[in-house]
């Protein structure tokens, strides 16, 4: 009888030890401990990665629109402005420093940084869904709500450089970025 049982077990590829097979409590706890350690390491890295990617998209949106505004001013031979806007049709005002509410790029025939009759909105950036903050200030710390480019591509009516500062929520200082624009119209992105 034992011989037949052993032959059957060998034919099915299972050992004949005469005991039940399964996972012990110690093996289960070990696997759970390894999974917990991996989660502790992976989750913060994932959050940081998603923040970094979100910040890159937000910064690239403004940087691209600044380049677009400058190129359009040169191409059309007329001033083009970019301003903070929450509705996509008008500017929030020259003393507004909050840009995460969105912005618009528009032809600005008289260069007053306000959308007037006859001015054409060329691009719109919708308000961000994230809770990140994005503010702009000049070298003296004054709020900047709009920037205009002349037909030569220079940033006009600026008191020095303008710095847009992006802070993430939740705070991650490694992911924060700044866009700096000088009066020549040159911009650069850097950590801040």
Short mmCIF file of the C-alpha atoms (twelve columns), coordinates in Angstrom:
data_MODEL
# 
_entry.id   MODEL 
# 
loop_
_atom_site.group_PDB 
_atom_site.id 
_atom_site.type_symbol 
_atom_site.label_atom_id 
_atom_site.label_alt_id 
_atom_site.label_comp_id 
_atom_site.label_asym_id 
_atom_site.label_seq_id 
_atom_site.Cartn_x 
_atom_site.Cartn_y 
_atom_site.Cartn_z 
_atom_site.pdbx_PDB_model_num 
ATOM 1   C CA . UNK A 1   0.000   0.000   0.000   1 
ATOM 2   C CA . UNK A 2   2.775   2.406   0.872   1 
ATOM 3   C CA . UNK A 3   4.529   1.533   -2.319  1 
ATOM 4   C CA . UNK A 4   1.456   2.326   -4.429  1 
ATOM 5   C CA . UNK A 5   0.998   5.643   -2.576  1 
ATOM 6   C CA . UNK A 6   4.653   6.520   -3.133  1 
ATOM 7   C CA . UNK A 7   4.369   5.696   -6.841  1 
ATOM 8   C CA . UNK A 8   1.262   7.846   -7.164  1 
ATOM 9   C CA . UNK A 9   2.984   10.754  -5.386  1 
ATOM 10  C CA . UNK A 10  6.046   10.394  -7.604  1 
ATOM 11  C CA . UNK A 11  3.857   10.303  -10.719 1 
ATOM 12  C CA . UNK A 12  2.147   13.557  -9.683  1 
ATOM 13  C CA . UNK A 13  5.436   15.219  -8.725  1 
ATOM 14  C CA . UNK A 14  4.543   15.665  -5.073  1 
ATOM 15  C CA . UNK A 15  6.695   14.454  -2.215  1 
ATOM 16  C CA . UNK A 16  5.225   11.960  0.152   1 
ATOM 17  C CA . UNK A 17  5.982   13.323  3.578   1 
ATOM 18  C CA . UNK A 18  2.672   12.547  5.107   1 
ATOM 19  C CA . UNK A 19  1.984   16.112  6.263   1 
ATOM 20  C CA . UNK A 20  -0.082  19.022  4.999   1 
ATOM 21  C CA . UNK A 21  1.577   21.640  2.810   1 
ATOM 22  C CA . UNK A 22  1.090   25.397  3.099   1 
ATOM 23  C CA . UNK A 23  2.662   28.594  4.381   1 
ATOM 24  C CA . UNK A 24  3.751   28.914  7.977   1 
ATOM 25  C CA . UNK A 25  2.959   31.939  10.078  1 
ATOM 26  C CA . UNK A 26  6.665   32.817  10.231  1 
ATOM 27  C CA . UNK A 27  6.949   32.789  6.419   1 
ATOM 28  C CA . UNK A 28  3.850   34.947  6.099   1 
ATOM 29  C CA . UNK A 29  5.148   37.490  8.631   1 
ATOM 30  C CA . UNK A 30  8.506   37.627  6.843   1 
ATOM 31  C CA . UNK A 31  6.842   38.390  3.500   1 
ATOM 32  C CA . UNK A 32  4.654   41.065  5.106   1 
ATOM 33  C CA . UNK A 33  7.710   42.663  6.740   1 
ATOM 34  C CA . UNK A 34  9.543   42.801  3.407   1 
ATOM 35  C CA . UNK A 35  6.483   44.371  1.724   1 
ATOM 36  C CA . UNK A 36  6.196   46.948  4.532   1 
ATOM 37  C CA . UNK A 37  9.854   47.953  4.160   1 
ATOM 38  C CA . UNK A 38  9.451   48.311  0.394   1 
ATOM 39  C CA . UNK A 39  6.369   50.505  0.858   1 
ATOM 40  C CA . UNK A 40  8.147   52.732  3.386   1 
ATOM 41  C CA . UNK A 41  10.913  53.302  0.852   1 
ATOM 42  C CA . UNK A 42  8.807   53.470  -2.313  1 
ATOM 43  C CA . UNK A 43  5.851   55.691  -1.304  1 
ATOM 44  C CA . UNK A 44  7.881   58.824  -0.405  1 
ATOM 45  C CA . UNK A 45  9.933   58.385  -3.570  1 
ATOM 46  C CA . UNK A 46  6.749   58.126  -5.620  1 
ATOM 47  C CA . UNK A 47  5.300   61.278  -4.027  1 
ATOM 48  C CA . UNK A 48  8.529   63.136  -4.738  1 
ATOM 49  C CA . UNK A 49  8.547   61.864  -8.323  1 
ATOM 50  C CA . UNK A 50  4.975   62.971  -8.968  1 
ATOM 51  C CA . UNK A 51  5.684   66.403  -7.443  1 
ATOM 52  C CA . UNK A 52  8.794   66.831  -9.571  1 
ATOM 53  C CA . UNK A 53  6.900   65.903  -12.740 1 
ATOM 54  C CA . UNK A 54  3.995   68.217  -11.866 1 
ATOM 55  C CA . UNK A 55  6.390   71.119  -11.167 1 
ATOM 56  C CA . UNK A 56  8.187   70.520  -14.472 1 
ATOM 57  C CA . UNK A 57  4.877   70.741  -16.316 1 
ATOM 58  C CA . UNK A 58  3.819   73.897  -14.499 1 
ATOM 59  C CA . UNK A 59  7.163   75.646  -15.001 1 
ATOM 60  C CA . UNK A 60  7.385   74.570  -18.636 1 
ATOM 61  C CA . UNK A 61  3.913   75.983  -19.293 1 
ATOM 62  C CA . UNK A 62  4.941   79.479  -18.165 1 
ATOM 63  C CA . UNK A 63  8.372   79.270  -19.748 1 
ATOM 64  C CA . UNK A 64  6.870   78.206  -23.070 1 
ATOM 65  C CA . UNK A 65  4.269   80.971  -22.966 1 
ATOM 66  C CA . UNK A 66  6.931   83.586  -22.181 1 
ATOM 67  C CA . UNK A 67  8.921   82.403  -25.201 1 
ATOM 68  C CA . UNK A 68  5.782   82.398  -27.319 1 
ATOM 69  C CA . UNK A 69  4.871   85.967  -26.258 1 
ATOM 70  C CA . UNK A 70  8.351   87.214  -27.091 1 
ATOM 71  C CA . UNK A 71  8.383   85.463  -30.472 1 
ATOM 72  C CA . UNK A 72  4.948   86.837  -31.351 1 
ATOM 73  C CA . UNK A 73  6.028   90.384  -30.440 1 
ATOM 74  C CA . UNK A 74  9.025   90.093  -32.742 1 
ATOM 75  C CA . UNK A 75  7.023   88.413  -35.526 1 
ATOM 76  C CA . UNK A 76  4.096   90.842  -35.462 1 
ATOM 77  C CA . UNK A 77  6.139   93.964  -34.717 1 
ATOM 78  C CA . UNK A 78  3.706   94.893  -31.915 1 
ATOM 79  C CA . UNK A 79  3.826   94.602  -28.127 1 
ATOM 80  C CA . UNK A 80  2.596   91.288  -26.708 1 
ATOM 81  C CA . UNK A 81  1.801   90.865  -23.016 1 
ATOM 82  C CA . UNK A 82  1.344   87.967  -20.646 1 
ATOM 83  C CA . UNK A 83  -0.645  88.512  -17.459 1 
ATOM 84  C CA . UNK A 84  -2.183  86.595  -14.561 1 
ATOM 85  C CA . UNK A 85  -5.815  85.792  -15.338 1 
ATOM 86  C CA . UNK A 86  -8.435  83.674  -13.662 1 
ATOM 87  C CA . UNK A 87  -11.069 83.869  -16.411 1 
ATOM 88  C CA . UNK A 88  -8.960  83.616  -19.577 1 
ATOM 89  C CA . UNK A 89  -10.213 86.906  -20.991 1 
ATOM 90  C CA . UNK A 90  -8.877  89.697  -18.759 1 
ATOM 91  C CA . UNK A 91  -5.919  90.404  -16.483 1 
ATOM 92  C CA . UNK A 92  -6.143  90.270  -12.699 1 
ATOM 93  C CA . UNK A 93  -4.159  93.503  -12.407 1 
ATOM 94  C CA . UNK A 94  -0.599  94.774  -12.393 1 
ATOM 95  C CA . UNK A 95  -0.253  94.411  -8.609  1 
ATOM 96  C CA . UNK A 96  -1.406  90.779  -8.539  1 
ATOM 97  C CA . UNK A 97  1.399   88.353  -7.810  1 
ATOM 98  C CA . UNK A 98  -0.558  85.092  -7.974  1 
ATOM 99  C CA . UNK A 99  -0.084  83.212  -11.253 1 
ATOM 100 C CA . UNK A 100 -1.367  79.734  -10.305 1 
ATOM 101 C CA . UNK A 101 -4.853  81.090  -11.105 1 
ATOM 102 C CA . UNK A 102 -3.857  80.967  -14.776 1 
ATOM 103 C CA . UNK A 103 -2.615  83.490  -17.326 1 
ATOM 104 C CA . UNK A 104 -3.173  84.737  -20.838 1 
ATOM 105 C CA . UNK A 105 -0.908  85.851  -23.675 1 
ATOM 106 C CA . UNK A 106 -2.417  88.627  -25.785 1 
ATOM 107 C CA . UNK A 107 -1.541  91.162  -28.449 1 
ATOM 108 C CA . UNK A 108 -1.262  94.473  -26.639 1 
ATOM 109 C CA . UNK A 109 -1.257  97.214  -29.287 1 
ATOM 110 C CA . UNK A 110 -0.818  100.071 -26.810 1 
ATOM 111 C CA . UNK A 111 1.453   98.113  -24.416 1 
ATOM 112 C CA . UNK A 112 -0.625  98.891  -21.307 1 
ATOM 113 C CA . UNK A 113 -0.736  95.253  -20.063 1 
ATOM 114 C CA . UNK A 114 -4.553  95.293  -20.122 1 
ATOM 115 C CA . UNK A 115 -6.802  93.487  -22.601 1 
ATOM 116 C CA . UNK A 116 -8.545  96.289  -24.517 1 
ATOM 117 C CA . UNK A 117 -11.060 96.158  -27.362 1 
ATOM 118 C CA . UNK A 118 -9.181  94.953  -30.425 1 
ATOM 119 C CA . UNK A 119 -6.521  93.055  -28.475 1 
ATOM 120 C CA . UNK A 120 -6.432  89.372  -29.366 1 
ATOM 121 C CA . UNK A 121 -5.946  86.658  -26.721 1 
ATOM 122 C CA . UNK A 122 -3.385  84.309  -28.258 1 
ATOM 123 C CA . UNK A 123 -3.077  81.682  -25.493 1 
ATOM 124 C CA . UNK A 124 -4.811  80.752  -22.256 1 
ATOM 125 C CA . UNK A 125 -3.504  78.808  -19.281 1 
ATOM 126 C CA . UNK A 126 -6.287  77.486  -17.062 1 
ATOM 127 C CA . UNK A 127 -6.009  77.636  -13.252 1 
ATOM 128 C CA . UNK A 128 -3.971  74.832  -11.758 1 
ATOM 129 C CA . UNK A 129 -5.780  71.954  -10.117 1 
ATOM 130 C CA . UNK A 130 -2.891  71.457  -7.691  1 
ATOM 131 C CA . UNK A 131 -2.454  73.479  -4.492  1 
ATOM 132 C CA . UNK A 132 1.008   74.662  -5.540  1 
ATOM 133 C CA . UNK A 133 1.613   78.410  -5.262  1 
ATOM 134 C CA . UNK A 134 3.172   80.456  -8.066  1 
ATOM 135 C CA . UNK A 135 3.969   84.097  -7.394  1 
ATOM 136 C CA . UNK A 136 5.881   86.791  -9.265  1 
ATOM 137 C CA . UNK A 137 7.895   89.688  -7.900  1 
ATOM 138 C CA . UNK A 138 10.490  92.110  -9.231  1 
ATOM 139 C CA . UNK A 139 13.944  92.670  -7.757  1 
ATOM 140 C CA . UNK A 140 12.492  95.091  -5.183  1 
ATOM 141 C CA . UNK A 141 9.896   92.586  -3.982  1 
ATOM 142 C CA . UNK A 142 6.956   94.306  -5.703  1 
ATOM 143 C CA . UNK A 143 4.210   92.089  -7.099  1 
ATOM 144 C CA . UNK A 144 4.218   91.588  -10.859 1 
ATOM 145 C CA . UNK A 145 0.922   90.715  -12.533 1 
ATOM 146 C CA . UNK A 146 1.935   91.250  -16.164 1 
ATOM 147 C CA . UNK A 147 4.939   91.415  -18.466 1 
ATOM 148 C CA . UNK A 148 5.077   92.983  -21.931 1 
ATOM 149 C CA . UNK A 149 7.506   92.394  -24.768 1 
ATOM 150 C CA . UNK A 150 8.397   95.069  -27.299 1 
ATOM 151 C CA . UNK A 151 8.618   94.384  -31.011 1 
ATOM 152 C CA . UNK A 152 12.376  93.963  -30.467 1 
ATOM 153 C CA . UNK A 153 11.800  91.134  -27.963 1 
ATOM 154 C CA . UNK A 154 12.774  93.150  -24.890 1 
ATOM 155 C CA . UNK A 155 10.734  92.953  -21.698 1 
ATOM 156 C CA . UNK A 156 9.460   96.516  -21.299 1 
ATOM 157 C CA . UNK A 157 8.488   98.558  -18.251 1 
ATOM 158 C CA . UNK A 158 10.285  96.290  -15.783 1 
ATOM 159 C CA . UNK A 159 12.162  97.461  -12.720 1 
ATOM 160 C CA . UNK A 160 14.963  94.914  -13.182 1 
ATOM 161 C CA . UNK A 161 14.383  91.169  -13.196 1 
ATOM 162 C CA . UNK A 162 11.113  89.370  -12.502 1 
ATOM 163 C CA . UNK A 163 11.144  86.095  -10.580 1 
ATOM 164 C CA . UNK A 164 8.251   83.626  -10.580 1 
ATOM 165 C CA . UNK A 165 8.577   81.319  -7.577  1 
ATOM 166 C CA . UNK A 166 6.810   77.965  -7.445  1 
ATOM 167 C CA . UNK A 167 6.298   76.248  -4.066  1 
ATOM 168 C CA . UNK A 168 4.833   72.765  -3.868  1 
ATOM 169 C CA . UNK A 169 2.088   71.621  -1.527  1 
ATOM 170 C CA . UNK A 170 2.927   69.571  0.481   1 
ATOM 171 C CA . UNK A 171 6.219   71.421  0.830   1 
ATOM 172 C CA . UNK A 172 9.157   69.818  -0.958  1 
ATOM 173 C CA . UNK A 173 12.025  72.293  -1.175  1 
ATOM 174 C CA . UNK A 174 13.897  70.041  -3.604  1 
ATOM 175 C CA . UNK A 175 11.038  70.321  -6.127  1 
ATOM 176 C CA . UNK A 176 10.624  74.127  -5.960  1 
ATOM 177 C CA . UNK A 177 11.584  76.073  -9.084  1 
ATOM 178 C CA . UNK A 178 11.944  79.690  -10.201 1 
ATOM 179 C CA . UNK A 179 11.663  81.348  -13.595 1 
ATOM 180 C CA . UNK A 180 13.780  84.478  -13.847 1 
ATOM 181 C CA . UNK A 181 13.202  87.023  -16.624 1 
ATOM 182 C CA . UNK A 182 15.511  89.978  -17.266 1 
ATOM 183 C CA . UNK A 183 14.784  93.174  -19.187 1 
ATOM 184 C CA . UNK A 184 16.533  91.845  -22.287 1 
ATOM 185 C CA . UNK A 185 13.810  89.190  -22.455 1 
ATOM 186 C CA . UNK A 186 16.076  86.285  -21.510 1 
ATOM 187 C CA . UNK A 187 14.621  83.787  -19.096 1 
ATOM 188 C CA . UNK A 188 16.087  80.948  -17.119 1 
ATOM 189 C CA . UNK A 189 14.660  78.218  -14.889 1 
ATOM 190 C CA . UNK A 190 16.524  77.254  -11.739 1 
ATOM 191 C CA . UNK A 191 15.950  75.670  -8.323  1 
ATOM 192 C CA . UNK A 192 14.963  78.159  -5.645  1 
# 
